[in-house]
């Protein structure tokens, strides 16, 4: 993303607005955190192409990290001011944060996909061509483990244990964790290794240990994962948008809806604090229906 625009903004705050060094530093930190999130999740490559999906995912991420409402409000103000500056200087044509409002009551629920929607996504990856096999394995892995996009692109062959059906993920702050995966993910990965990854690396004479590759056999990037997920959405029967982080939300939500223990979900997601995981204690309409039929005497 355009670091030079950030530097111009900092100069503007210092010279024209005459803000203190501490205030300018706070603005710069907020922008840096936003840029890091977009980079880690494979979002837009330019401030000019940030979409509402990116904004929604970032706001959800801030709540997930258990920031106080006052802190999120400050971050939002920094980004809104930055985009106003970019518009004033004709670097961008719109401010994606202008209509984002913080509510002073309980946090909004994280956006996730229902099981029927996930089935539609998996249906869209069916096919025997190389990239369909790759896309199916990628989707199965993201959904089965709840891993972050950066953990997915950093995944190596030696981190997958098929006998134990578990993966060793390298999370934020050098925190490693083991996450299990099921038979669907195992089958998809085995097929991908045999019928897609090995042929691509052989064809383009590539040698590396990264699990997921692009159509040239190079390691898949964060932006590449986002591109693939958007392609899957377009092929599916769904009329929604997708952000990689939403598959992580989906993983956690489906676990909780089917009775998983909160601390187990915390461990699987790699959250250092249980309060961060508590955003997933919401219930889905399916869960409400199931409990209603189970406990209400006249159904």
C-alpha positions in Angstrom: 0.0 0.0 0.0 1.1 3.6 -0.6 3.5 4.4 2.3 4.2 7.8 0.6 0.6 8.8 1.2 1.0 8.0 4.9 4.1 10.1 5.0 2.2 13.0 3.3 -0.6 12.7 5.8 1.9 12.8 8.8 3.5 15.9 7.3 0.0 17.5 6.9 -0.9 16.7 10.5 2.4 18.2 11.8 2.7 21.3 9.6 -0.9 22.3 8.7 -2.8 21.0 11.7 0.1 21.5 14.1 -0.6 18.3 16.0 1.8 17.2 18.7 4.3 14.4 18.0 2.4 12.0 20.3 -0.8 12.6 18.3 0.9 12.2 14.9 2.5 9.0 16.2 -0.9 7.7 17.3 -2.4 8.3 13.9 0.6 6.6 12.2 0.2 3.6 14.5 -3.5 3.2 13.7 -2.7 3.4 9.9 0.1 0.9 10.3 -2.2 -1.6 12.1 -4.8 -1.3 9.4 -2.2 -1.8 6.6 -0.8 -4.8 8.4 -4.3 -6.4 8.7 -5.0 -5.8 5.0 -1.6 -7.3 4.1 -2.1 -10.3 6.4 -5.5 -11.1 5.1 -4.6 -10.6 1.4 -6.9 -7.7 0.8 -6.5 -4.7 -1.4 -3.0 -3.6 -2.6 -3.9 0.1 -2.6 -5.7 2.5 -0.3 -7.7 3.4 -3.4 -9.2 -0.1 -3.8 -10.3 -0.8 -0.2 -13.8 -2.3 -0.4 -16.6 -2.4 2.1 -15.8 -6.0 2.7 -12.3 -5.1 3.9 -13.7 -2.4 6.2 -16.2 -4.8 7.7 -13.6 -7.5 8.2 -11.2 -5.0 9.9 -13.9 -3.8 12.3 -14.8 -7.4 13.1 -11.1 -8.1 13.7 -10.8 -5.1 16.1 -13.7 -6.4 18.2 -12.2 -9.9 18.0 -9.0 -8.5 19.6 -11.1 -7.2 22.5 -10.2 -3.6 22.0 -12.2 -1.2 24.1 -14.9 0.8 22.3 -13.0 4.0 22.9 -9.9 2.6 21.3 -11.9 1.4 18.2 -13.5 4.8 18.0 -10.0 6.4 17.9 -8.8 4.0 15.2 -11.9 4.7 13.2 -11.4 8.4 13.5 -7.8 8.1 12.4 -8.8 6.1 9.3 -11.7 8.5 8.5 -9.4 11.5 8.7 -6.7 9.8 6.6 -9.2 9.1 3.8 -10.6 12.6 4.0 -7.0 13.8 3.4 -6.6 11.4 0.5 -9.8 12.6 -1.1 -8.8 16.3 -0.6 -5.6 15.5 -2.6 -7.4 13.5 -5.2 -5.6 10.2 -4.4 -8.9 8.4 -3.9 -12.5 9.0 -4.9 -14.4 7.9 -1.8 -14.0 7.4 1.9 -14.9 3.8 2.9 -15.0 4.7 6.6 -17.3 7.7 6.3 -20.5 5.8 7.1 -19.0 3.4 9.7 -20.7 4.0 13.0 -19.9 2.5 16.4 -22.8 1.5 18.6 -22.6 2.0 22.3 -24.3 -1.3 23.1 -23.1 -4.9 22.7 -20.6 -5.7 19.9 -22.0 -6.8 16.5 -21.9 -10.5 15.7 -19.0 -11.6 13.5 -20.1 -12.3 9.9 -20.0 -16.0 9.1 -21.4 -18.5 6.5 -24.2 -20.9 7.4 -23.7 -24.6 6.7 -25.8 -24.4 3.5 -23.7 -21.6 2.3 -20.5 -23.5 3.0 -21.9 -26.4 1.0 -22.6 -24.1 -1.9 -18.9 -23.0 -1.8 -17.7 -26.5 -1.7 -20.0 -27.4 -4.6 -18.4 -24.5 -6.6 -14.9 -26.1 -6.2 -15.9 -29.5 -7.7 -14.0 -30.5 -10.7 -11.0 -32.5 -11.9 -8.9 -29.7 -13.3 -5.8 -28.7 -11.4 -7.0 -25.4 -10.0 -10.4 -26.8 -8.9 -8.6 -29.5 -7.0 -6.3 -26.8 -5.4 -9.3 -24.5 -4.6 -11.2 -27.3 -3.0 -8.2 -28.3 -0.8 -7.6 -24.6 0.2 -11.3 -24.1 1.1 -11.4 -27.4 3.1 -8.2 -26.4 5.0 -9.3 -22.9 5.9 -12.7 -24.1 7.1 -11.5 -27.2 8.9 -8.8 -25.4 10.9 -10.0 -21.8 11.3 -6.4 -20.7 10.5 -5.5 -17.1 9.6 -4.6 -16.4 6.0 -1.0 -15.7 6.9 -0.9 -19.1 8.7 -2.3 -20.7 5.5 0.2 -19.2 3.1 3.0 -20.0 5.6 1.9 -23.6 6.0 4.7 -26.1 5.0 4.6 -29.8 4.2 6.3 -30.9 7.4 3.6 -29.1 9.5 0.9 -31.6 8.3 0.7 -35.0 10.1 -1.8 -37.2 8.2 -1.5 -40.1 10.7 -2.6 -37.8 13.6 -4.8 -35.6 11.3 -3.3 -32.5 12.8 -1.4 -29.4 11.6 1.2 -27.3 13.4 0.3 -23.7 12.8 2.7 -20.8 13.5 0.5 -18.0 14.8 1.0 -14.4 15.8 3.8 -13.6 18.2 5.6 -16.8 17.4 2.8 -18.8 19.2 2.5 -22.3 17.8 -0.5 -24.6 18.2 -1.7 -27.9 16.9 -5.1 -28.0 15.2 -6.8 -31.2 14.1 -8.5 -31.7 10.7 -11.1 -34.2 9.5 -11.5 -36.7 6.7 -12.8 -34.2 4.2 -9.8 -32.0 4.6 -7.4 -35.0 4.6 -8.9 -36.4 1.4 -8.9 -33.0 -0.4 -5.2 -32.4 0.6 -4.1 -35.9 -0.5 -5.7 -35.4 -3.8 -4.2 -31.9 -4.2 -0.7 -33.2 -3.5 -1.0 -36.0 -5.9 -2.9 -34.4 -8.8 -2.1 -30.7 -8.6 0.8 -29.6 -6.5 3.4 -32.2 -7.6 2.6 -31.8 -11.3 2.7 -28.0 -11.1 6.1 -28.0 -9.3 7.5 -30.6 -11.8 6.2 -28.7 -14.8 7.7 -25.3 -13.7 10.8 -26.9 -12.1 10.0 -25.4 -8.7 11.4 -26.7 -5.3 9.9 -25.5 -2.0 8.0 -26.8 1.0 5.0 -24.5 1.0 1.7 -26.4 0.8 -0.4 -24.1 -1.4 0.8 -22.9 -4.8 -0.4 -20.7 -7.6 -0.8 -21.9 -11.2 3.0 -21.4 -11.8 3.9 -23.5 -8.8 5.0 -20.6 -6.7 3.9 -20.3 -3.1 0.5 -18.8 -2.8 0.3 -15.2 -1.3 -2.3 -13.7 1.0 -3.7 -11.7 -1.9 -3.8 -15.0 -3.9 -5.9 -16.6 -1.3 -8.4 -13.7 -1.4 -8.5 -13.8 -5.2 -9.3 -17.6 -5.1 -12.1 -17.2 -2.6 -13.6 -14.4 -4.6 -13.5 -16.7 -7.7 -15.2 -19.4 -5.7 -18.0 -17.0 -4.7 -18.5 -16.0 -8.3 -18.8 -19.7 -9.4 -21.2 -20.5 -6.6 -25.0 -19.9 -6.2 -24.3 -17.3 -3.5 -24.9 -13.6 -4.1 -22.7 -12.4 -1.2 -19.1 -11.3 -0.8 -16.3 -13.0 1.1 -13.3 -12.1 3.1 -10.8 -14.8 4.3 -11.3 -13.8 7.9 -15.0 -14.8 7.6 -14.0 -18.4 7.2 -12.2 -18.2 10.6 -15.4 -16.8 12.1 -17.4 -19.6 10.4 -15.2 -22.2 11.9 -15.6 -20.9 15.4 -19.3 -20.2 15.1 -20.0 -23.7 13.8 -18.0 -25.3 16.6 -19.9 -23.3 19.2 -23.3 -23.9 17.7 -22.7 -27.6 17.9 -21.7 -27.6 21.5 -17.9 -27.1 21.6 -16.4 -25.8 24.8 -15.3 -22.2 24.8 -11.8 -22.9 26.0 -11.4 -25.5 23.3 -12.3 -23.0 20.7 -9.9 -20.5 22.2 -7.1 -23.1 21.9 -8.0 -23.9 18.3 -8.1 -20.3 17.3 -4.9 -19.4 19.1 -6.4 -16.7 21.2 -4.3 -15.6 24.2 -7.4 -14.4 26.1 -10.7 -16.1 26.6 -12.5 -12.8 26.4 -11.5 -12.6 22.7 -13.2 -15.9 22.0 -16.4 -14.9 23.7 -17.6 -13.1 20.6 -18.5 -16.5 19.3 -21.0 -17.3 22.1 -23.8 -16.0 19.9 -26.3 -18.6 18.6 -27.4 -19.2 15.1 -31.0 -19.5 14.0 -30.5 -23.3 13.5 -29.3 -23.6 17.1 -32.3 -21.7 18.3 -34.6 -23.9 16.3 -33.0 -27.1 17.6 -33.2 -26.0 21.2 -36.8 -24.8 20.7 -37.9 -28.2 19.3 -36.0 -30.0 22.1 -37.2 -28.0 25.1 -40.5 -26.4 24.3 -43.5 -28.7 25.2 -45.8 -27.8 22.3 -43.8 -28.1 19.0 
